Amino acid sequence: QVQLVESGGGLVQPGGSLRLSCAASGSISSITLMGWYRQAPGKQRELVATVISGVRNYADSVKGRFTISRDNAANAVYLQMNSLRPEDTAVYYCNAQRPIPYMNYWGKGTLVTVSS
């Protein structure tokens, strides 16, 4: 089992920045992909960014504004969010995946609200 705990969410004004953190514990040696997803009110959960073997992937809506990073020594993944917009308001979830056997783990989420 893998446990994921997010932190760093909160209220920020448009144009501001936040840094989300996700601490992983448990059987983390088998984890390959880690990432962030988000779910806005009334919408489906969507991919924000992932990182696997140093390769980063971003949703088009956040490219150039968000940066994902992973610290294997700290068993953590981060999401630096700059130039935040009201449409970035959502619950942000940390995700970790193990390929064999396939397992998909989720944190409980952290709320990001972008509003003036």
TAJOWO-V943709 format. One record per pair of residues at least 12 apart in sequence whose ideal C-beta (glycine too) atoms are under 7 Angstrom apart, sorted by sequence separation. I is the first residue (numbers start at 0). GAP is how many residues later the second one is. D is the distance in whole Angstrom. If there is no record, write none. Layout:
I/GAP/D, I/GAP/D
This chain:
7/12/4, 34/12/7, 35/12/4, 46/12/6, 55/12/6, 7/13/5, 35/13/5, 45/13/7, 48/13/7, 65/13/6, 66/13/4, 92/13/6, 93/13/4, 5/14/6, 6/14/5, 34/14/6, 47/14/6, 65/14/7, 92/14/6, 5/15/7, 34/15/3, 65/15/5, 5/16/5, 19/16/7, 34/16/7, 64/16/7, 92/16/5, 4/17/7, 32/17/6, 33/17/6, 48/17/6, 50/17/5, 64/17/5, 76/17/7, 91/17/6, 3/18/6, 4/18/5, 47/18/7, 64/18/5, 90/18/4, 91/18/5, 32/19/4, 48/19/4, 50/19/5, 90/19/7, 3/20/6, 31/20/6, 90/20/5, 91/20/6, 1/22/6, 2/22/5, 89/22/6, 2/23/5, 88/23/6, 1/24/4, 87/24/6, 88/24/5, 0/25/5, 1/25/6, 88/25/5, 0/26/6, 1/26/6, 50/26/7, 87/26/5, 85/28/5, 1/29/6, 84/29/6, 85/29/6, 48/30/6, 83/30/5, 47/31/7, 35/32/7, 34/33/7, 33/36/6, 33/43/4, 35/43/5, 27/47/5, 44/48/7, 39/49/6, 24/50/7, 39/50/4, 23/51/5, 38/51/6, 22/52/7, 23/52/7, 37/52/4, 38/52/5, 22/53/5, 37/53/7, 21/54/6, 37/54/5, 20/55/6, 21/55/5, 37/55/7, 35/56/6, 36/56/5, 20/57/5, 35/57/7, 19/58/7, 35/58/6, 36/58/6, 18/59/6, 19/59/4, 35/59/7, 34/60/5, 18/61/5, 19/61/7, 33/61/7, 33/62/5, 17/63/5, 16/64/6, 32/64/4, 16/65/5, 30/65/5, 31/65/6, 17/66/7, 30/66/7, 31/66/7, 16/67/7, 30/67/6, 31/67/6, 14/68/6, 15/68/5, 29/68/5, 14/69/7, 13/70/6, 13/71/6, 11/72/6, 13/72/6, 19/72/6, 21/72/3, 23/72/6, 8/83/6, 21/85/6, 5/86/7, 5/88/5, 3/90/4, 19/90/6, 3/92/6, 1/94/5, 17/94/6, 13/100/6, 3/101/6, 5/101/5, 8/101/3, 3/102/7, 4/102/6, 7/102/6, 8/102/5, 10/102/5, 11/102/6, 13/102/6, 1/103/4, 3/103/4, 5/103/6, 6/103/6, 8/103/5, 12/103/5, 5/104/4, 10/104/7
